[in-house]
Structure formats: C-alpha cells, structure tokens
Amino acid sequence: MAQVMETNNNRERRIRFFVIIPLLTFLLAFLIFSFVTKTLIFAEQPRTQETNHTYAMEEIIVNLKEGNRYFKGVIALGYNLPRDQELITENAVQIRDSVLTVIRNKSAEELLEPKNEKKLKDQLRDEINKLFDEDIITDIYFADFLIQ
C-alpha cells in the first residue's frame, strides 16, 4: 500500500513538474517580450523643439484691423515628429481660424515692422499649440507675405 501511494505521489510530482515549469517558462518569456517591445520597439519618440517637417497651409487672405488693408500670404507650420502631421491635418480648420484671428487683430504697421515678425510667429505658434495637448508646432514660416 505504501508503495502504491509513493508511486501516485511521484506521478503527481512529475505532472506538476511538467505543467508548472513550462507555464513559468512561458510567463517569463512573455514578460521579457513585453519589456523589449515597450522599451525598444514601440518606445515613444522624444519630442524636441527641432523642426524636421513642414506643413504648408492654404493661402490666407484676411482684412486687417484698420479695415481698408488686407494680408495675403502662405504660412507653413514646422513640426518635429512625422505622426504630428495627422493631428495638423485633422485640425486644419481650427488652425486656420486661429491664424486668421491673430492676423485680423493686427494693423498693417504692426505686421510691416521687421522687429515684430518674430513676435507674430511666436504668437501664431502659441495660439496654434493651444489646440493640442502638447506643443507640436515648433516654428512658423511665411512662404508669401503681402500687405495691400
């Protein structure tokens, strides 16, 4: 009788050994795979303030503050990561509205003043970035700039 119990006990140990060890091995392999894919393969690209890509908006024509003059130009948005273009494209109408609002509230003298160009670019960038969760626009470029 003792020998039968010992045989059954050995079987149970073997079954546990052949079930538990592969399960633990599989679990360990899964954890290693998850760590590698999260840290190496699918790691988020860091956002920097470099401009690596540009998105050219459609031509903008808007009356200026005085009412008797207008601005006509093409603005390009500088951004860093390729995935940001999708966000910019999805929000193109809101971006255009922000640009129109900023420029509409400027006078011709303000826009023509060379020292105000950087201020205008900064203001446009800040207004556009308010539309997103993070600052994706790194720079503003004027492809055309005409005040009539």
Secondary structure, 3 states (H helix, E strand, C coil): CHHHHHHHHHHHHHHHHHHHHHHHHHHHHHHHHHHHHHHHHCCCCCCCCCCCEEEECCCEEEECCCCCCEEEEEEEEEECCCCHHHHHHHCHHHHHHHHHHHHHCCCHHHHHCCCHHHHHHHHHHHHHHCCCCCCCEEEEEEEEEEEC
